[in-house]
Amino acid sequence: MAETKSSTPSKIAVVWNRVPALVRGALVALLILGAGQLPPAIFLILGLRLTPTVPWFVVGTLTWLALFWMYLDGRWWPAATAERRRRNLRGRVPSFNVCLWTLVAGGLGMASVLSGALLTGLVADLPAAAHEAPFDLSPYPRWTALAFLLNIALVAGVVEEAAFRGYMLSIVEGRHGWVIGIASVAVLFYVVHRGHAYATLDFLPFFFAYSALHGVLVYFARSILPSVVLHTLGDLAILPVQYGLVPNPMGSSVSIHLVVLLGSGLAAGLGLWRLANITRAYRAGETAS
């Protein structure tokens, strides 16, 4: 009987490992997205309906995200998958220099990519619902509206990075390499956002650039933590503009958008070059030791 029980998981693992890595990675990413986003959505809806002046839902979301992260990072049952979960999440803290330059290069890259998103919003023919928030925030106090934006940004930063640049990228990259891994993640990243009114084909370059940037950052840092920070901050910066709560900080000038896009993109390239040199030296030191 003991032999039968011990052999069952291995049979399941054998069957699962026969599924193509691209399919496995996509399925796992979708599962993580669903599990990670559902409780915060429930907290948010209940909070806005029951206690609109007390945004306790942020505390609930933070608690859930902490538990969710710990599980994906290898805590708790089943122990047999703990190391694989930890490896797939890529949640370790990089060295100080690697982390610093990942944030610098990634921040500049985000400035370029988000400028491209704002430019697309200016020139593209988008549906009217593209700039509508999921909820009408006008009846709520300002602190509740801010908590609403923070809630969305936190969930996006933690759950989406864990799902896409963590698990899916790890699974696909382990079988097909980094280029196919980053490209396939970018495709699914766009597909799952198609439910948003603004995510028309006009925004396809934005989603590909956004996802590819974070994939490259993970390649250098071997960690998704910098991307979690950048993704969260990026959403906090762009959501108020997207939902029409504040005006576009660069106005309606296409030229200004292009200058910011190209200038920050060039600076990001230099930052990535510096980051590549730092990580190369760091890994050479690890190999030598």
Secondary structure as the mmCIF struct_conf table of DSSP 4:
data_model
#
loop_
_struct_conf.conf_type_id
_struct_conf.id
_struct_conf.beg_label_comp_id
_struct_conf.beg_label_asym_id
_struct_conf.beg_label_seq_id
_struct_conf.end_label_comp_id
_struct_conf.end_label_asym_id
_struct_conf.end_label_seq_id
HELX_RH_AL_P HELX_RH_AL_P1 ALA A 2 ARG A 18
BEND BEND1 VAL A 19 VAL A 19
HELX_RH_AL_P HELX_RH_AL_P2 ALA A 21 LEU A 50
TURN_TY1_P TURN_TY1_P1 PRO A 52 THR A 53
BEND BEND2 VAL A 54 VAL A 54
TURN_TY1_P TURN_TY1_P2 TRP A 56 TRP A 56
HELX_RH_AL_P HELX_RH_AL_P3 PHE A 57 LEU A 72
TURN_TY1_P TURN_TY1_P3 ASP A 73 GLY A 74
BEND BEND3 TRP A 76 TRP A 77
HELX_RH_3T_P HELX_RH_3T_P1 ALA A 79 THR A 81
HELX_RH_AL_P HELX_RH_AL_P4 ALA A 82 LEU A 89
TURN_TY1_P TURN_TY1_P4 ARG A 90 ARG A 90
HELX_LH_PP_P HELX_LH_PP_P1 ARG A 92 SER A 95
HELX_RH_AL_P HELX_RH_AL_P5 PHE A 96 VAL A 123
BEND BEND4 ALA A 124 ALA A 124
HELX_RH_3T_P HELX_RH_3T_P2 ALA A 128 HIS A 131
BEND BEND5 PRO A 134 PHE A 135
TURN_TY1_P TURN_TY1_P5 SER A 138 PRO A 139
BEND BEND6 TYR A 140 TYR A 140
HELX_RH_AL_P HELX_RH_AL_P6 ARG A 142 VAL A 155
HELX_RH_PI_P HELX_RH_PI_P1 ALA A 156 MET A 168
HELX_RH_AL_P HELX_RH_AL_P7 LEU A 169 HIS A 176
HELX_RH_AL_P HELX_RH_AL_P8 TRP A 178 VAL A 192
TURN_TY1_P TURN_TY1_P6 HIS A 193 GLY A 195
BEND BEND7 HIS A 196 HIS A 196
TURN_TY1_P TURN_TY1_P7 ALA A 197 TYR A 198
BEND BEND8 THR A 200 THR A 200
HELX_RH_3T_P HELX_RH_3T_P3 LEU A 201 PHE A 203
HELX_RH_AL_P HELX_RH_AL_P9 LEU A 204 ALA A 221
BEND BEND9 ARG A 222 ARG A 222
BEND BEND10 ILE A 224 ILE A 224
HELX_RH_AL_P HELX_RH_AL_P10 LEU A 225 GLN A 242
TURN_TY1_P TURN_TY1_P8 TYR A 243 GLY A 244
BEND BEND11 LEU A 245 VAL A 246
TURN_TY1_P TURN_TY1_P9 PRO A 249 SER A 252
HELX_RH_AL_P HELX_RH_AL_P11 VAL A 254 ALA A 288
#
